[in-house]
Amino acid sequence: MSERIPLARPVVGEREEELVLEVLRSRRLSLGPRLEQFERAFASRLGVASASAVSSGTAALHLAVRVAGVGPGDEVVTTPFSFVASANCVVYEGARPVFCDIDPRTLNIDPAAAAAAVGERTVGLLPVHVFGYPADMRELERITAARSLWIVEDACEALGGRHADGPAIGARGHLAAFGFYANKQITTGEGGMVVCPSAADKVRVDSERNQGRAPDMSWLDHDRLGFNYRLSDIACALGVAQLERLDAMLAARARAAARYGEALQGVEGLELPCPDAGSDVRGWFVYVVQVPRDADRDRVIALLRERGIDSKPYLPAIHLMSFYRERFGHAEGEFPVCEDVARRSLALPFFPDITEGEVERVAEGLAAAVAAARTAGAPG
Ligand SMILES: *Cc1c(COP(=O)(O)O)cnc(C)c1O
C-alpha cells in the first residue's frame, strides 16, 4: 500500500530550527527583536514601507477593516467565494458583508457585479485574491475612486502574486492582509501580516494588536480598545527563515502546478486553474480543479481517499453557510457562478516538495475517480 498523499505539507528545515532555537535561548519570546525583523523583511519583499505582524490572517483582516473604517449599519461589498474569514471580519464590527458574484475564469470578484452591489450604505470593497490569482484591481479602483470608498485586500492566499500593471499583490497602496497558516506560501504555524500604506495606520494597528496600548508601550495607558493579536518572536523567527526560502518555494509550487497541468490534460470535462493572463502572475497556493457537471464531486473525494489521496471541497460558498443563511437570509440561487464553482471545486494535494510520482498518482486516481463518479446510466 502506497503512502497517503496529504493536501498540504510545509517546508521546514534547519534554518527554521536554528532561528527558532536562537529565540528560545535568548529568552525573549514575545515583542522582541524578531518581530521587527520579520516585519521589515516582509515589507521589503513586497516593496511597501512597512507591515505589522499579527496572530493570524483573520486578525490581520479584522484590524485592517477597523482601520479602514466600518461600523454597525455599514455595508462592505465582497466575494462569497472565499475562506469565511474575509466576510467574518466585517461581521465582527457589526457591519454587513454584501456579496456579489464572481468571474468564472479567475474566480475572483466580478467588478461589474461589485459595482452593481454598491449602495447608499457601502463604505468599502473587500476583494480576495483567491487561490493566489490577482483580482482585477484596476476595475475595482475605478469603482472606489468614483464613490470615495476604501479597499481592503484579502491577500492571505496570494503571497508571491503580481498584477499586470506592476505591483506585487498587496502593494497597491491599499490596506492588505496576509496569512501564515501551515498551508500558506510561508508559514509561522499561525500568523498574519497587515500592510498599512499610511504610517498613522500602522501606529493604530500596532496598538490595537496589543490591547490598545499607547505607542510608547507604557503599561498603564490604553487609549483605545484593543485585542491580543500579537505574534510571538518564536513565530516571527520561523517567518524570517521562511521568507529566505520564499522564492525557491514559489518556484517549486509553480513547477508542481505545471506538472498537474500536463498530467490532467486528458481528463475529459475537468476544468483546471486558469493560466496567467497578460502579465498577471498567480502566487501559487492551492491546486483546485472543477469536476465535470455530471460527476459527483463528493464521490470523487471518497474514491480518492480509497487510493490514499487527500482532497477536499474548496471552497464552499460563504452565503450558503448556516450562519450566513440564518443571520443574513441568504439562499441558493443568489450567485449562480459562485454556487456552480463551489459545487464542483476540488483541492488536490499541493505543496512545494510534492514529487513527480505523487502528482502522477493523483492524476491517475482523479481520472479514474471522475470516470467512475459520472452519473453513468442516468436517464439521458
Ligand atoms: C488563510 C486565509 C485567511 C486567514 O486565515 P487564518 O487561518 O486566520 O490565518 C483569510 N482569508 C483567506 C481567503 C484565506 O485563505
The ligand as a Gaussian input file, in Angstrom:
#p B3LYP/6-31G(d) Opt

LIG

0 1
 C       -5.995000      31.580000       5.081000
 C       -6.961000      32.657000       4.759000
 C       -7.255000      33.664000       5.687000
 C       -6.654000      33.732000       7.069000
 O       -6.758000      32.578000       7.778000
 P       -6.120000      32.397000       9.245000
 O       -6.382000      30.958000       9.495000
 O       -6.866000      33.301000      10.154000
 O       -4.679000      32.744000       9.186000
 C       -8.107000      34.676000       5.298000
 N       -8.660000      34.700000       4.077000
 C       -8.407000      33.752000       3.163000
 C       -9.028000      33.871000       1.810000
 C       -7.567000      32.687000       3.477000
 O       -7.336000      31.725000       2.572000

